[in-house]
């Protein structure tokens, strides 16, 4: 596994450099294209000279994301101790690769709206935010590769830990990240976007945000598939999730009740409408993962 991580790390590193250059090229393309599209000027010259290279850049960025996710998966399997940082990189990598596909779809929508003479100013901040997330991922992956270089792996000795403890804790970290991000995104969407826009993107956005948690849970299930269901958790983990379930149920009811009362009496806070269900799902995920992690760490201390 050390050799696999080392080879995968080298490939990911070189792809990261290429991806960074591709990202910069795409940003130049966006900066050149945006004022002309907003001003409904002719963009055929820009497309003729840059369109092919932008398409190649998209492909290279997408390949890098796949390599990065694979490398992080190898690390999660190899290292026997949980890692908040690796869990964060895994979360961002999954979100980022989905946004790469979203970038392509968003550019297509911008092109169609431009052709019909519609205003496209609202789409550009979303596109730029996506590029920022891609850039952050590249930096985090470089840091991860620096920590797991060959000289470190050769000196690494496996710790003796509880059975599957690392993946159990890493899953809680990812759940916390998904919960916080989901609550933040849907709170912002509810406050600043019209109802028709929410209806258009609510399902896709929900799936994008929660997918990292689904993937790490699936990975955990693959590890456990050959065991009996009763052996999936050790006694300590079972106690942790039992306590966390009770805390989650009580806290989620209290929090949602407070939100309901505030919205009922203060009209200015009545902005969570159609997004209440995904908001609640991510709240439950945040409460469950954070309380499970709290009980696990409390018992360990």
Buried (B, 14 or more C-beta within 10 A) or exposed (E): EBEEBBEBBBBBBEBBEBBBEBBEBBBEBBEEBBEBBBEEEEBEEBBEEBEEEBEEBBEBBBBBBBBBBBBBBBBBBBBBEBBEEBBBBBBBBBBBBBBBEBBEEBBEEBBEBBEEEEEBEEBBEEBBEBBEBBBEBBEBBBEBBEEBBBEEBEEBEEEEEEEBBBBBBBBBBBBBBBBBBBBEBBBEBBEEBEEEEBEEBBEEBBEBBBBBBEBBBEBBEEBBEEEEEEEBBBEBBEBBBEBBBEBBEEBBEEBBEEBEEEBEEEEEEEBBEBBBEBBBBBBBBBBBBBBBBBBBEEEEE
